[in-house]
Amino acid sequence: VTGGVQDAGTGTAKNVSGSEIRKAVSDEVRANPEFRRGIIYAAHNRHHAIFATVDIAVIKRRGDGSGGYLGEPLQIILGRKKNDPKGLWRFPGGFVDPSKDPSLDRAASREAGEELGCGISTPAYVGSMIVDDWRYRKEVDRIMTTVFICDYLYGVVEGKDDLNEAKLFDLKDFDLKLLVPQHRPIMEMVLSHLNKE
């Protein structure tokens, strides 16, 4: 925003940029009650934030005998973080990084590559949902994940980066209790998607 003001020294009008003023004072911390009230007001009167994440369902299918990977979905790759409750698993995935990810599907490819290391097909969109993440249960801000599905193509399945381990699980009669609670709705979405193929 630009507006005209009168220069106190010369009495002439000059243009003043509100953006330049905001930038000039943006790192200035003032030790007075008005400043603190302004910070509190700004923090409580902003739009609620959504933090974007991706979760990836990597599916191993029955080969068609010609080197292809089309066919019946047989298994899914899940991982574990070191602080996950014993015996519970999760989808590979993580936060979207705007400095690395030009799109959500590219974020899914990056996260799968970092956490699993195996070759996958191009991720395809399945759906999105708010995640019941313990870090945000008492906050107005939330995590929203976008769920993608892709096929396992080649390589060793192992946990890397944030995942301490990774392994294949049979999809037939999959028990949702094997997953951390916040990822159970994601698996329901994935299974519904696979049932429609």
C-alpha positions in Angstrom: 0.0 0.0 0.0 1.4 3.4 -0.9 0.0 6.7 0.3 1.0 10.4 0.2 2.2 12.2 3.3 3.7 15.6 3.9 7.4 15.7 4.8 7.7 17.5 8.1 11.1 19.1 7.1 10.3 20.4 3.6 6.5 20.6 3.7 6.3 18.8 0.3 4.3 15.7 -0.4 6.0 12.3 -0.8 4.9 8.8 -1.4 5.3 6.3 1.5 5.2 2.6 1.0 3.4 0.7 3.8 5.1 -2.5 2.7 8.5 -0.8 3.2 7.5 0.5 6.7 6.3 -3.0 7.7 9.5 -4.6 6.5 11.6 -2.0 8.4 9.9 -2.6 11.7 9.2 -6.4 11.3 12.2 -7.4 13.4 11.9 -4.8 16.0 10.7 -6.0 19.4 9.4 -3.4 21.7 9.1 -3.9 25.5 5.8 -2.2 26.1 2.2 -3.3 26.8 0.9 -2.0 23.5 3.4 -4.1 21.5 2.5 -7.3 23.5 -1.2 -6.6 23.1 -0.7 -6.3 19.3 1.2 -9.6 19.2 -1.5 -11.4 21.1 -4.2 -9.8 19.0 -2.4 -10.8 15.7 -1.9 -14.4 17.0 -5.5 -14.9 17.9 -7.1 -13.2 14.9 -5.5 -15.0 12.1 -6.8 -17.7 9.8 -6.3 -21.2 11.2 -3.4 -22.9 9.5 -3.3 -26.3 7.7 0.1 -28.0 7.6 0.4 -30.1 4.5 1.7 -33.6 4.6 1.7 -36.6 2.3 1.2 -40.3 3.0 2.0 -43.0 0.5 0.5 -46.4 0.0 3.2 -48.5 -1.8 1.5 -51.6 -3.2 3.2 -54.8 -4.3 1.1 -56.5 -6.9 1.0 -59.9 -8.5 3.3 -59.8 -11.6 1.7 -60.5 -15.0 4.6 -62.8 -16.0 6.1 -60.5 -18.5 8.0 -58.3 -16.2 5.1 -55.9 -15.6 3.7 -55.1 -12.1 0.0 -54.8 -13.1 -2.3 -57.2 -11.3 -3.9 -58.0 -8.0 -2.6 -55.9 -5.1 -1.0 -58.4 -2.7 1.0 -56.4 -0.1 1.6 -52.9 1.2 4.8 -51.4 2.6 4.5 -49.9 6.0 7.2 -48.4 8.3 8.0 -47.7 11.9 9.6 -44.7 13.6 11.7 -45.3 16.7 9.1 -43.7 19.0 6.1 -45.6 17.6 4.4 -47.8 20.1 5.7 -51.4 20.0 4.1 -53.4 17.2 2.4 -50.5 15.5 3.2 -49.3 11.9 2.5 -46.3 9.7 2.5 -45.1 6.1 5.7 -43.6 4.8 5.3 -39.9 4.4 5.9 -36.5 5.9 5.6 -32.8 5.6 5.5 -31.0 2.3 8.6 -28.9 1.9 7.9 -25.8 -0.3 11.6 -25.4 -0.9 11.9 -28.9 -2.5 8.3 -29.8 -3.6 6.7 -28.0 -6.5 3.6 -30.2 -6.1 2.0 -32.7 -3.7 2.7 -35.7 -6.0 6.4 -34.7 -6.2 6.4 -34.4 -2.4 5.0 -38.0 -2.2 7.7 -39.3 -4.6 10.4 -37.5 -2.6 9.2 -38.8 0.8 8.8 -42.4 -0.5 12.3 -42.3 -1.9 13.8 -40.8 1.3 12.0 -43.2 3.6 12.0 -46.5 1.6 14.7 -46.3 -1.0 13.0 -48.8 -3.4 11.7 -47.9 -6.9 8.1 -46.9 -7.2 5.7 -45.9 -9.9 4.4 -42.4 -10.2 2.1 -41.7 -7.2 -1.6 -41.3 -8.0 -4.0 -39.2 -5.8 -6.4 -41.2 -3.5 -7.8 -38.5 -1.2 -7.1 -36.1 1.6 -8.1 -35.8 5.3 -7.4 -34.0 8.6 -5.0 -36.2 10.6 -5.5 -36.6 14.4 -1.9 -35.7 15.2 -1.2 -35.6 18.9 0.9 -32.4 18.5 -2.1 -30.4 17.4 -5.0 -31.9 19.4 -5.3 -28.8 21.6 -4.6 -26.3 18.8 -6.8 -24.6 16.2 -4.2 -25.5 13.5 -4.3 -28.9 12.0 -2.4 -31.3 9.8 -4.0 -32.3 6.5 -2.6 -35.2 4.6 -2.9 -36.0 1.0 -2.9 -39.7 0.4 -1.2 -41.2 -2.7 -0.9 -44.7 -4.0 1.8 -46.2 -6.2 3.3 -49.6 -7.1 6.5 -51.1 -5.8 8.7 -51.7 -8.8 12.2 -52.9 -7.5 14.8 -52.7 -4.8 15.2 -53.7 -1.2 12.4 -52.6 1.2 14.1 -50.9 4.2 13.4 -48.1 6.5 15.5 -44.9 5.9 15.4 -41.3 7.0 12.5 -41.0 9.6 11.7 -44.7 9.4 13.7 -47.1 11.5 12.3 -50.1 9.7 9.9 -51.0 6.8 8.3 -54.2 5.7 5.6 -55.8 3.6 2.2 -56.7 5.0 -0.5 -58.8 3.3 -3.5 -56.8 2.2 -5.9 -59.7 2.5 -7.8 -59.4 5.8 -5.5 -56.6 6.9 -5.9 -55.8 10.6 -6.2 -52.0 11.2 -5.0 -52.5 14.8 -1.5 -53.0 13.3 -1.4 -49.2 12.5 -0.9 -46.2 14.7 -4.4 -44.9 15.4 -4.0 -41.7 13.3 -3.2 -43.8 10.2 -6.1 -46.2 10.5 -8.5 -43.9 8.6 -5.8 -43.5 5.9 -5.7 -47.3 5.5 -9.5 -47.4 5.2 -9.3 -44.9 2.4 -6.6 -46.9 0.6 -8.5 -50.2 1.0 -11.7 -48.6 -0.4 -9.7 -47.3 -3.3 -8.2 -50.7 -4.0 -11.6 -52.3 -3.9 -12.8 -50.0 -6.6 -10.0 -50.9 -9.0 
